[in-house]
Amino acid sequence: MIVPYKRQVVIDIRRMIYIVGEMINQCAPNNMEDTSTFIGKYRSNLVKESTNMKTDVEIARAAKLRPIAEIAESIGIRADHLEPYGKYKAKIGRAALDAVKNNPDGKLILVTAINPTPAGEGKTTTSVGLADALHRRGKRTIVALREPSLGPCFGMKGGAAGGGYAQVVPMEDINLHFTGDFHAVTTAHNLLAALIDNHIQQGNALDLDVRRIVWKRVLDVNDRALRHITIGLGGTAHGVPRESGFDITVASEMMAILCLADGISDMKRRLGCILIGYTRGGRPVHAEELGATGALALLFKDAVYPNLVQTIEGTPALIHGGPFANIAHGCSSVMATKYALKSADYVVTEAGFGADLGAEKFFDIKCRMAGLVPDAVVIVATVRALKMNGGVAKDALGAENLDALRRGAANLAKHIENIGKFGLPAVVAVNVFPTDTEAELALLEELCASLGAPAVRSEVWAKGGAGGLALADAVERALAQPANFHTIYDAACPIAEKIETIAKEIYGADGVDFTPAARKQLAEMERLGMTETPVCMAKTQYSFSDDPTLLGRPTGFRITVRELRASCGAGFVVALTGSVLTMPGLPKHPAAMDMDIDEDGVITGLF
């Protein structure tokens, strides 16, 4: 009970600071004689606001949701083309997708961010708030987001559906089991693993090398104890002993396939192409050789279709695809994105972590494979996070520090530069915190202007869509600029060359070093003809380098590739760098320890 109390006190203090700032901005006294009148006029509002501050979950719970059929109708979906999951969420069926396939595409706006820090950035909050703001401007808008994963929610984050008055709802459902898509991914993935082990147990007709089975099992929980395990112990009745392990569900190739497939037929093709291992003679073996394709696709019968919900302000929201899937470290599915583009004037979507990870993969993998052409990019930044990039400790971020902000802004400058390399106009959304000073905000605006990307203050957390109107206007101006979108490498180039291009052009590295194991894997992929595919870089999100402690814009570093994995079903090669993990562990105090539910079903501690 102590932790929530402390959190509330902090929130109340921040809100009081924010309100005082608003008071000064709106009605600043001209002399000391006016001060007592000024304070008396706003004291009651100050007390009221500070004591009634709601948590994210309380704000979401108090929202007046519209029936999902009404939300669907607003974007032209007939009731009989909807598969409701209760009152406020639904699957969009194939008939609805087919009905709009010949419509012209709307404008595609990608929201990305600087490298994340413990100080917070607010990418999803900004995405939702921007969509609400465009909606307020009379634009037919859809926001397309990834679905939160139980692993990070209960481990590190506590939830992920926006925040404050810029959320997608029903927030509790979205952060928990939602419509079961993740369960389908987990089950399909583990079914394939079970079929592999059963094949070996039943005589191993394919001559699989049990030392070279590359397909692991998955679980949607952070659990470091499962990273490397031995299975099949206890005698012949329990299978053939071999080393294996678990990944987190959203790092699964199944999740990437869900994100990239454009229908059941394409999903079946991709599922059949999954590389499961090698024979003792070195031949690659794929899932279709086990006769698994039909059953795996069956498990995705419903999961393949996008989920429709709404924001607090009633803007239609499509949530489909995983937060840390290999496709883009947080990205809505191709099906959801394409449907949104055919159904709206403006589509706001996001790609996870910083622009060096999420945006790069969105452009080089998702857009390349799906034929998507983005029109503009929003880069989310905060004064606090940039000061941390400039060397300020987390507990000192509340104090004005222009020098640190100037140093840390080098991180933002690199992200702006990177977006330009893809031929797209960028807008910087400054997610305003109560502790930001006017001098800091002005300096950041000045720095961004010098880099050719306007900085716009965003207050969507506190004000919802109303706090994002200036951002919406800036985005519209960016959309009016000419765009020349292109990827930064040719997929036909050798794998090592593609990795080097990303490392040098996007990260700012001097070059790439491959471990002996990675070089061996590289040679094998080239021998087997697995080279003409995009590359999915698995790198720490906290730094441009593969060292999470190197903040800002580091120079003089090299990227180390320690392992390469062929995701043949997804259609790309995964390059694991540094110490990045596909099965995270839990922190000393997991978010789950602060969560609870009472007899009335009231949840506390979730985000």
Secondary structure as UniProt FT lines:
FT   HELIX           2..27
FT   HELIX           32..34
FT   HELIX           35..51
FT   HELIX           56..62
FT   HELIX           68..74
FT   TURN            75..76
FT   HELIX           79..81
FT   STRAND          82..84
FT   STRAND          90..92
FT   HELIX           94..99
FT   TURN            100..102
FT   STRAND          107..113
FT   TURN            118..119
FT   HELIX           123..136
FT   TURN            137..138
FT   STRAND          141..145
FT   HELIX           150..152
FT   HELIX           153..157
FT   STRAND          162..163
FT   TURN            164..165
FT   STRAND          166..169
FT   HELIX           171..175
FT   TURN            176..179
FT   HELIX           181..201
FT   TURN            202..203
FT   TURN            205..206
FT   STRAND          208..213
FT   STRAND          217..219
FT   HELIX           224..226
FT   STRAND          229..231
FT   HELIX           236..238
FT   STRAND          242..244
FT   STRAND          246..248
FT   HELIX           249..251
FT   HELIX           253..260
FT   HELIX           264..272
FT   STRAND          275..279
FT   TURN            280..281
FT   STRAND          284..286
FT   HELIX           287..290
FT   HELIX           293..299
FT   TURN            300..304
FT   STRAND          307..311
FT   TURN            312..313
FT   STRAND          316..319
FT   TURN            326..328
FT   HELIX           334..343
FT   STRAND          346..351
FT   HELIX           355..359
FT   HELIX           360..361
FT   HELIX           362..367
FT   HELIX           368..370
FT   STRAND          376..381
FT   HELIX           383..389
FT   TURN            390..391
FT   HELIX           394..396
FT   TURN            397..398
FT   HELIX           402..421
FT   TURN            422..423
FT   STRAND          426..431
FT   TURN            434..435
FT   HELIX           438..450
FT   TURN            451..452
FT   STRAND          455..458
FT   HELIX           460..463
FT   HELIX           464..468
FT   HELIX           469..479
FT   TURN            491..492
FT   HELIX           495..502
FT   HELIX           503..507
FT   STRAND          512..514
FT   HELIX           516..527
FT   TURN            528..529
FT   STRAND          535..538
FT   TURN            548..549
FT   STRAND          559..567
FT   TURN            568..571
FT   STRAND          572..577
FT   TURN            578..579
FT   HELIX           591..594
FT   STRAND          596..597
FT   TURN            599..600
FT   STRAND          603..604
//
